[in-house]
Amino acid sequence: MYQALYRKWRPRTFEDVVGQSHITETLRQQVAGGRLSHAYLFTGTRGTGKTTCAKILARAVNCENPQNGDPCNQCPACLGIENGSILDVLELDAASNNGVDQVRALRDEAVYTPAAVKKRVYIVDEVHMLSTPAFNALLKILEEPPPHLLFILATTELHKVPATIKSRCQQFSFKRILPGQIAQRLEYVAGQEGIDLTAEGAALLARLADGGLRDALSLLDQCSGGGQRIDEQTILDTLGLAGNLETAKLMGHIAGRDAAAALDTLGRLYGNGKDVGSVLGELSSLARDLLLRKTAPQGGTSLLAGGYDEATMRQLGGQFSAARLLQALTLLQSTAAELPRSSNRRTDAELCLIRLCDESLDGSAAGLSARVARLEELLAGGVPVPAASPPSTPTAPSVPAGPAPSPAEDPPPWDDRPPLPEEPPEEPERVFDVPVEAPAPTPVPAAPDSGGGNRSFWPAFAAGLKGKVSPSVLPYLHNPSKVTGVWKNGQLTLWTDSEFTRSMLNKPAILEGLARAAGDAFGGQPRVSIVAGRPPEEDLSPAPSQPSPQSKGSGDALDQLLAFGEKFDNIIIQ
């Protein structure tokens, strides 16, 4: 009858155990020195040698001719324990014997002395599966065991074992076996079995085993069924994997955001019998290695899964940012977790690839971080980012008469804008052509100050502020009862009727517009201040009339027309 390789090649001595020398040496010394504990707790991932070491320890403590702590495997005790004929060594599966009744029966039998060997040994595998009452029943016998009793507990989930149990056992943690050690063991077993296994094939099986020698032997057993040469391609075809070349090619399509090529590659792999879950798993492993190289270029090399040459890793790493690799890894992990419950695995895998190629389709937090990182890269590289176009507005009807007025500067954003009164329906602009006999006047500065201020200029000056300050404050400036302007000693002072009016005008943009208009009218670089209150008496006294820039050279008719036009914003006088 054919026996599986992992069973046939199970180690029989501590020396044969691979990758757990820190545990096997301790156990050998304890057996040789007779310093055995009454309870052991073996922890670690699957396939690392927990049950194997438990069976070796059970034979070693009962061996009639121990050899430096190892069992001889030749005496009746060793042979009887190995073939299961000695009932004093009992192996239990806690997954199927997890009730309190089974543990109570075990506890009642433990008090009896062994019949054929020196110690009664109980090997409880997957001990974390015991129920709480079962753990409580086991606790009493662990506290005060008889001298002939030995408990060996094994588990893959140490966190589920109660602390009261842990504290009464010697705990040994089995680590994952290194890929090199697994590959060496596979080559040895293949040589003994007459299996043609290449070194590249052994290395690939070692990586796929993920630190478990039992899994590696099972994969070797699966691939050797055909009797052919076992190389990388044979393993990939047998296990339905894409392989490093196809995975790297698929990752390159994702880096180039070529969704069509990525979907085509996935479809070809799916048609060749590759499992989409395995393909996503290989992509996830590659994304992990790239992320480790990106974030920890010095210390992360030892953590890589391996299998990819340096040139490929360097090329792919240069095409991804850390944020995008994190988004890809998160999306691959979540999709792989949902595949077992999916009604169409291929569709879910294709949707995953589409989101990987275009991170804007990924609404997760990792996808948002990837989009932000991409925008930062574009801005850093000098690539303009298109902004949203403003909504189109209807075009105003053209005015045939006269040149159009110069467009006013766009005012900056204004805050605390007071509500404006309702305006009548907008009418087409009317342009009045007024003949002007004299040339356009030049700015005339105010007369030199002699202790008093000049305020006669203010009505015409305020009328010319349209387009230079915010339209929201023009009603205040045009109202003499609200604002009065005084020019004195090269300074323009606006006296307001209240603190509210002052707060509406006392804004940097408005002050700048007033200063610019005063400079155009009077020259120099005038200063502007806004004060709440009434001007001093000396500033209210009549001053010598000064021709304003807007009214110089005009007749009475023009003055009347200007006064009439100031009442309407839609009338432009040229």
C-alpha positions in Angstrom: 0.0 0.0 0.0 1.3 3.4 -1.0 2.2 5.7 1.9 2.3 9.5 1.5 5.7 11.0 1.5 5.2 13.2 4.6 4.2 10.1 6.5 6.9 7.9 5.1 9.7 10.4 5.7 8.5 11.6 9.2 11.6 12.1 11.4 12.2 9.3 13.9 14.9 11.0 16.0 15.5 14.5 17.2 18.5 14.8 14.9 16.3 14.2 11.8 14.0 17.2 12.6 14.7 20.0 10.2 14.9 23.6 11.3 14.1 23.2 15.0 17.5 22.7 16.6 16.7 25.1 19.4 13.9 22.8 20.6 15.4 19.4 19.8 18.6 20.0 21.6 16.8 21.1 24.7 14.6 18.0 24.7 17.5 15.7 24.1 19.3 17.1 27.1 16.3 16.8 29.3 15.8 13.1 28.3 19.5 12.3 28.8 19.6 14.1 32.1 16.3 12.8 33.4 14.9 16.3 34.0 11.6 15.9 32.3 8.6 18.1 32.9 5.2 16.6 33.5 3.6 18.8 30.7 4.8 20.3 27.5 3.1 22.8 25.2 4.3 22.8 21.6 3.1 25.8 19.5 3.8 27.0 16.0 2.4 27.0 12.4 1.3 23.9 10.6 3.8 21.4 9.3 6.8 22.5 11.4 7.3 19.3 13.5 5.1 19.7 16.6 3.4 16.3 16.5 6.6 14.7 15.2 8.6 15.9 18.2 5.9 14.8 20.5 6.0 11.2 19.2 9.8 11.2 19.3 9.7 12.5 22.9 7.1 9.8 23.8 9.5 7.0 22.5 12.6 8.6 24.0 11.2 8.7 27.6 10.1 5.0 27.3 13.1 3.7 25.2 15.0 0.8 26.8 18.3 1.9 25.1 18.3 5.6 24.6 21.2 7.1 22.7 22.1 10.6 23.9 18.4 11.5 24.4 17.2 10.0 21.1 15.2 6.8 21.0 16.8 3.7 19.6 13.7 2.8 17.5 14.7 -0.9 17.8 13.5 -2.0 21.3 10.0 -3.4 21.9 8.9 -0.2 23.6 9.9 2.0 20.6 8.5 -0.4 18.1 5.2 -0.8 20.0 4.7 3.0 20.4 5.5 3.5 16.8 3.0 0.9 15.5 0.4 1.8 18.1 0.2 -1.5 19.9 1.1 0.0 23.3 -1.9 1.7 24.7 0.0 3.6 27.4 0.9 6.2 24.8 -2.3 7.7 23.5 -2.7 10.4 20.8 -5.9 12.4 21.0 -7.4 14.9 18.6 -9.0 17.7 20.6 -11.0 18.8 17.6 -13.1 15.6 17.8 -12.7 15.0 21.5 -13.3 18.4 22.9 -16.1 17.6 25.4 -15.8 17.6 29.1 -16.8 13.9 29.3 -13.9 12.8 27.2 -11.4 14.8 29.3 -12.9 13.4 32.5 -12.5 9.9 31.2 -8.9 10.7 30.3 -8.3 12.1 33.8 -9.8 9.0 35.5 -7.5 6.7 33.4 -4.4 8.7 34.1 -4.1 7.6 37.7 -3.3 4.1 36.7 0.3 3.1 36.2 1.4 2.1 32.7 1.4 -1.6 31.9 4.1 -2.0 29.2 6.3 1.1 29.5 7.8 3.5 32.1 5.5 6.5 31.5 2.0 7.0 30.4 2.0 9.7 27.7 -1.0 11.7 26.4 -0.4 13.6 23.2 -3.3 16.1 22.7 -3.2 17.7 19.3 -5.0 20.9 18.5 -5.6 21.5 22.2 -7.1 24.9 21.6 -10.3 23.2 20.4 -11.2 22.0 23.9 -14.2 23.7 25.4 -14.0 25.8 28.6 -15.4 23.0 30.8 -12.9 20.5 29.3 -10.0 22.9 30.0 -11.2 23.2 33.6 -11.4 19.4 33.9 -7.8 19.1 32.5 -6.5 21.7 34.8 -6.7 19.6 38.0 -4.7 16.7 36.6 -2.0 19.2 35.3 -1.7 20.8 38.7 -1.0 17.5 40.6 -0.1 14.8 38.1 1.1 11.4 39.2 4.9 10.7 38.6 4.2 8.2 35.8 2.2 10.7 33.7 3.4 13.0 30.8 1.2 15.4 28.9 2.3 16.8 25.5 -0.1 19.5 24.2 0.2 20.8 20.6 -1.6 23.8 19.1 -1.4 26.2 16.2 -3.4 29.0 18.0 -1.7 29.7 21.3 -3.9 32.7 22.1 -6.9 30.4 22.5 -5.2 28.3 25.3 -6.1 29.6 28.8 -3.3 31.2 30.8 -3.9 28.7 33.6 -2.9 25.9 31.2 0.1 27.7 29.8 1.5 28.4 33.2 1.6 24.7 34.1 3.5 23.6 30.9 6.9 24.1 29.4 6.2 26.0 26.3 8.2 25.5 23.1 7.6 27.6 20.0 8.3 26.0 16.6 9.4 28.5 14.0 8.9 28.4 10.2 11.5 26.4 8.4 13.7 28.4 6.0 13.2 27.8 2.3 16.8 26.7 1.9 16.4 24.0 4.5 13.1 22.8 3.0 14.7 22.6 -0.5 17.6 20.6 0.8 15.3 18.2 2.5 13.2 17.9 -0.7 16.2 17.1 -2.8 17.3 14.4 -0.3 13.8 12.8 -0.3 13.6 13.0 -4.1 16.9 11.3 -4.4 15.9 8.5 -2.0 12.6 8.0 -3.9 14.0 8.2 -7.4 12.2 11.4 -8.3 13.8 13.6 -10.9 13.5 17.0 -9.1 15.5 20.0 -10.3 17.1 22.5 -8.0 14.8 25.2 -9.4 11.8 23.0 -8.8 12.9 22.3 -5.2 13.3 26.1 -4.5 9.8 26.8 -5.9 8.2 24.1 -3.8 10.1 25.5 -0.8 8.6 29.0 -1.4 5.1 27.6 -1.9 5.3 25.6 1.3 5.5 28.8 3.4 7.7 27.4 6.1 6.0 24.0 6.5 8.0 20.9 5.5 4.9 18.7 5.6 3.3 21.0 2.9 6.4 20.8 0.8 6.5 17.0 0.9 2.8 16.9 0.0 3.4 19.2 -3.0 6.3 17.1 -4.1 4.1 14.0 -3.8 1.4 15.7 -5.9 3.8 16.8 -8.7 5.6 13.4 -8.9 2.5 11.5 -9.8 3.2 11.6 -13.5 6.7 10.3 -13.2 8.1 13.1 -15.3 10.9 15.5 -14.7 9.8 18.0 -12.0 10.9 21.5 -12.9 9.4 24.9 -12.4 7.0 24.7 -15.4 5.8 21.2 -14.3 5.0 22.5 -10.8 3.2 25.5 -12.2 1.1 23.4 -14.5 0.3 20.9 -11.9 -0.6 23.4 -9.2 -2.4 25.8 -11.5 -0.1 28.7 -10.8 0.8 31.6 -13.1 4.5 31.7 -12.3 7.0 34.5 -11.8 7.2 35.5 -15.4 3.5 35.8 -16.0 3.0 37.5 -12.6 5.7 40.0 -13.3 4.2 40.7 -16.8 0.7 41.2 -15.2 2.2 43.5 -12.6 3.8 45.5 -15.4 0.5 46.0 -17.1 -0.9 47.2 -13.8 2.0 49.6 -13.4 1.3 51.0 -16.9 -2.4 51.3 -16.2 -3.1 49.1 -19.2 -6.4 47.5 -18.2 -6.9 45.8 -21.6 -3.5 44.0 -21.5 -4.1 43.0 -17.9 -7.5 41.5 -18.6 -6.1 39.8 -21.7 -3.3 38.2 -19.6 -5.8 37.1 -16.9 -8.1 35.6 -19.6 -5.2 33.6 -21.1 -4.1 32.3 -17.7 -7.7 31.4 -16.9 -8.1 29.5 -20.2 -4.9 27.6 -19.5 -6.5 26.3 -16.2 -4.9 28.7 -13.8 -6.9 29.5 -10.7 -7.8 33.2 -10.4 -7.4 33.0 -6.7 -3.9 31.7 -7.1 -3.1 34.4 -9.6 -4.3 37.1 -7.2 -2.3 35.5 -4.4 0.9 35.6 -6.5 0.2 39.3 -7.4 -0.3 40.0 -3.7 3.0 38.3 -2.8 4.8 40.3 -5.5 3.2 43.6 -4.3 4.3 42.8 -0.8 7.9 42.3 -1.8 7.9 45.5 -3.9 6.4 47.4 -0.9 9.0 46.1 1.4 11.8 47.1 -1.0 10.2 50.5 -1.3 9.7 51.2 2.4 12.7 49.3 3.8 15.4 49.1 1.2 18.1 48.1 3.6 16.4 45.8 6.2 13.5 44.5 4.2 15.6 42.2 1.9 15.6 39.4 4.4 11.8 39.5 4.5 11.2 39.0 0.8 9.5 35.9 -0.4 12.0 35.6 -3.2 11.8 34.0 -6.6 12.3 37.2 -8.7 15.5 38.4 -10.1 17.0 41.8 -9.1 16.4 43.4 -12.5 12.7 42.6 -12.5 12.2 43.9 -8.9 14.1 47.1 -9.7 12.2 47.7 -12.9 8.8 47.1 -11.3 9.7 49.0 -8.1 10.5 52.2 -10.1 7.0 52.2 -11.7 5.1 52.2 -8.4 4.8 54.6 -5.5 4.5 53.4 -2.0 0.9 54.6 -1.8 -0.1 52.8 -4.9 1.6 49.6 -3.8 -0.3 49.8 -0.5 -3.6 50.3 -2.4 -2.8 47.4 -4.7 -1.9 45.1 -1.7 -5.0 46.1 0.2 -7.3 45.5 -2.8 -5.7 42.2 -3.6 -6.0 40.9 0.0 -9.7 42.0 0.3 -10.6 40.4 -3.1 -8.8 37.2 -2.3 -10.7 37.0 1.0 -14.1 37.4 -0.8 -13.4 34.9 -3.6 -14.5 31.8 -1.7 -18.0 33.4 -1.3 -18.2 34.7 -4.8 -20.7 33.4 -7.4 -18.3 34.3 -10.3 -14.7 34.3 -9.3 -13.4 35.4 -12.7 -15.6 38.5 -12.7 -14.4 39.5 -9.3 -10.8 39.0 -10.3 -11.3 41.1 -13.4 -13.0 43.9 -11.4 -10.0 43.8 -9.1 -7.5 44.2 -12.0 -9.6 47.2 -13.4 -9.4 49.0 -10.1 -5.7 48.2 -9.8 -5.1 49.8 -13.3 -7.2 52.9 -12.5 -7.0 53.8 -8.8 -9.8 56.5 -9.3 -12.3 53.6 -9.4 -11.2 52.4 -5.9 -13.3 54.2 -3.3 -11.3 52.9 -0.3 -9.0 55.0 1.8 -6.0 53.3 0.2 -7.3 54.2 -3.2 -7.8 57.9 -2.2 -4.2 58.0 -0.9 -3.0 56.5 -4.2 -4.9 59.2 -6.2 -3.4 62.0 -4.0 0.1 60.6 -4.4 -0.4 60.5 -8.2 -1.5 64.1 -8.3 1.5 65.1 -6.2 3.8 63.3 -8.6 2.2 65.1 -11.6 2.6 68.5 -9.9 6.1 67.8 -8.9 6.9 66.8 -12.5 5.5 70.0 -13.9 2.5 68.4 -15.5 -0.5 70.8 -15.4 -3.6 69.4 -13.8 -6.8 70.4 -15.6 -9.1 72.4 -13.5 -12.9 72.3 -13.6 -14.3 74.7 -16.3 -16.7 77.3 -15.0 -20.3 77.1 -16.1 -21.2 79.0 -19.3 -23.1 82.2 -19.0 -25.3 83.8 -21.7 -23.5 86.4 -23.7 -24.6 90.0 -23.4 -25.9 91.8 -26.6 -23.2 93.7 -28.3 -23.3 97.5 -28.3 -22.5 99.0 -31.7 -22.0 102.6 -30.7 -18.6 103.8 -29.4 -15.7 101.9 -27.9 -16.4 99.6 -25.1 -15.3 100.7 -21.6 -12.2 99.0 -20.2 -13.0 95.9 -18.2 -12.7 96.3 -14.5 -10.4 94.1 -12.5 -12.0 91.1 -11.0 -12.5 91.9 -7.4 -11.1 89.5 -4.8 -13.5 87.4 -2.8 -15.5 89.7 -0.5 -16.9 88.6 2.7 -19.7 90.1 4.9 -21.3 91.5 1.8 -24.5 93.4 2.7 -27.7 92.5 0.9 -28.4 94.6 -2.2 -31.8 96.1 -3.0 -33.8 94.5 -5.7 -33.0 96.0 -9.1 -35.4 96.4 -12.0 -35.1 94.0 -14.9 -31.9 94.4 -16.8 -32.1 96.6 -19.9 -29.7 96.9 -22.8 -26.9 99.3 -22.0 -27.3 102.8 -23.4 -24.3 104.8 -24.5 -24.5 108.5 -24.8 -22.1 110.2 -27.2 -21.3 113.6 -25.8 -19.1 115.8 -27.8 -16.1 116.9 -26.0 -14.3 120.0 -27.2 -11.3 119.9 -25.0 -8.8 117.0 -24.7 -9.0 114.6 -21.8 -7.9 116.2 -18.6 -4.8 115.2 -16.8 -4.9 114.4 -13.0 -4.7 117.6 -11.1 -3.4 117.3 -7.5 -5.1 119.2 -4.8 -4.0 122.6 -3.7 -1.3 122.6 -1.1 -2.7 122.2 2.3 -2.6 125.2 4.6 -3.9 123.7 7.9 -7.3 122.7 6.4 -8.6 119.8 4.4 -10.0 119.6 0.9 -13.3 117.8 0.6 -14.8 119.4 -2.5 -13.3 116.8 -4.7 -15.1 113.9 -3.1 -18.5 113.7 -5.1 -16.7 113.4 -8.4 -13.9 111.2 -7.0 -16.5 108.8 -5.5 -18.3 108.7 -8.8 -15.1 107.5 -10.6 -14.5 104.6 -8.2 -16.7 102.2 -10.2 -14.6 99.2 -11.3 -11.8 100.1 -8.8 -13.5 98.8 -5.6 -16.1 96.2 -4.9 -19.6 97.0 -6.2 -21.0 96.1 -2.8 -19.5 99.2 -1.2 -20.3 101.7 -3.9 -23.7 102.6 -2.3 -21.9 103.7 0.8 -19.2 105.8 -1.1 -21.9 107.5 -3.2 -24.0 108.5 -0.2 -22.8 111.8 1.4 -24.7 111.0 4.6 -22.7 107.8 5.0 -19.2 108.7 3.8 -17.3 111.9 3.4 -13.8 112.1 2.0 -11.1 114.6 3.0 -7.8 115.1 1.3 -5.2 116.5 3.6 -1.4 116.4 3.7 -1.2 113.7 1.0 -3.6 111.5 2.9 -7.2 110.5 2.0 -9.4 110.1 5.1 -12.9 108.7 4.8 -15.2 109.8 7.6 -18.1 107.3 8.1 -21.4 107.8 9.9 -21.1 104.6 12.0 -18.7 101.9 13.0 -20.7 99.4 10.8 -20.0 101.5 7.7 -16.3 101.7 8.7 -16.1 97.9 9.1 -17.6 97.5 5.6 -15.0 99.8 4.0 -11.9 99.0 6.1 -10.8 96.0 4.1 -7.4 95.6 2.5 -8.7 95.3 -1.0 -10.9 98.4 -0.7 -8.1 100.4 0.9 -5.8 99.4 -2.0 -8.4 100.4 -4.6 -8.9 103.8 -2.9 -5.2 104.4 -2.7 -4.7 103.6 -6.4 -7.5 105.9 -7.4 -6.1 108.7 -5.3 -2.7 108.2 -6.7 -4.1 108.4 -10.3 -6.0 111.7 -9.4 -3.5 113.5 -7.2 -0.2 111.8 -7.9 2.3 110.3 -5.5 1.6 107.5 -3.1 -1.2 108.6 -0.9 -2.2 107.0 2.4 -5.8 106.0 3.1 -7.5 105.8 6.4 -11.1 105.2 7.4 -12.5 106.8 10.6 -15.9 106.5 12.2 -17.3 110.0 13.1 -17.6 113.5 11.8 -14.7 115.4 10.2 -13.1 118.3 12.2 -14.4 121.8 11.8 -11.4 123.0 9.9 -12.0 120.3 7.3 -15.6 121.3 6.9 -14.8 124.9 6.0 -15.0 125.8 2.4 -11.8 125.3 0.4 -10.7 126.8 -2.8 -12.4 125.0 -5.6 -10.2 122.6 -7.4 -11.1 121.2 -10.8 -11.6 117.5 -10.5 -10.2 115.0 -13.0 -13.7 114.1 -14.1 -15.2 117.6 -14.5 -12.4 119.7 -15.8 -13.2 121.2 -19.2 -16.9 120.3 -19.0 -19.8 122.7 -19.2 -23.0 122.9 -17.2 -24.7 120.4 -19.4 -21.9 117.9 -18.9 -22.1 118.4 -15.1 -25.8 117.7 -15.2 -25.3 114.7 -17.3 -22.7 113.3 -15.0 -24.9 113.9 -12.0 -27.7 112.1 -13.8 -25.5 109.2 -14.9 -24.2 108.6 -11.4 -27.7 107.4 -10.4 -27.6 104.4 -12.8 -25.0 101.7 -13.1 -26.0 100.6 -16.6 -25.4 104.0 -18.3 -21.9 104.5 -19.6 -20.9 108.1 -20.6 -18.0 108.5 -23.0 
